[in-house]
Structures are given as C-alpha cells and as structure tokens.
C-alpha cells in the first residue's frame, strides 16, 4: 500500500536532509575558521573575524528555520544560499587555489546540495 502525503505535509526525510546539510555547512565553516580545513592561500590575518561567525550563524539559523516547514522560508533560504554562492564565485573567480581547495570544494558542494533539496521541498510542498 502506498502512502500519500496531505497537501500541506512535506516529505519529512527531505526536511531532515536539508537540515543536516545546513549543519554540515556550519561544521565545514567552523573547520575553515579554525584553520583545520584549508582554503588555498587566503590571508587570514586581514580577514575580519565576523565573517566566520556570520557564516556559521547564518547556516545554523537557516537550518533551524528549515524545520519550521514553511514554504516561504525555504524560498528565502534558497535565495540567500544562492546569493552566498554567487558572491563567493564572483569574488574569487581569479583565485583557483581558493576555489579548488578542500574547504572551498566541500563547502560549495554542501551548499549546492542544499539548494537542490530546498528546490525539491518548495515544489513538493506546492499546494494543488
């Protein structure tokens, strides 16, 4: 027998996957901020500390808001995450050492997967 979802119910596994991806992104940013995961030859001496805290705090808050299961919040998260990736690639397009570093590749892979899951959630929860 096949289970069907109510019109206002979203796939629970996808919500938890999106939450997990957001938390994994927080963890990767923490490892980058703590200099455990390298990001090329980035000059940490001139970087303001609030950038790391803002990234971690933003993805932690975004992950928690995913659990609220509101379609409009997922859409806002999709836009903000997309803007973060766009800004990253725009600012560092001439720095292949940073783009192809472990921290850069892992964080952007997680963010890209998060985008895909958020798109799925937005369309899967669309009221008919």
C-alpha positions, 0 to 999 in steps of 0.5 A: 500500500502506498502512502500519500502525503496531505497537501500541506505535509512535506516529505519529512526525510527531505526536511531532515536532509536539508537540515543536516546539510545546513549543519554540515555547512556550519561544521565545514565553516567552523573547520575553515575558521579554525584553520583545520580545513584549508582554503588555498592561500587566503590571508587570514590575518586581514580577514575580519573575524565576523565573517566566520561567525556570520557564516556559521550563524547564518547556516545554523539559523537557516537550518533551524528555520528549515524545520519550521516547514514553511514554504516561504522560508525555504524560498528565502533560504534558497535565495540567500544560499544562492546569493552566498554562492554567487558572491563567493564565485564572483569574488574569487573567480581569479583565485583557483587555489581558493576555489579548488581547495578542500574547504572551498570544494566541500563547502560549495558542494554542501551548499549546492546540495542544499539548494537542490533539496530546498528546490525539491521541498518548495515544489513538493510542498506546492499546494494543488 
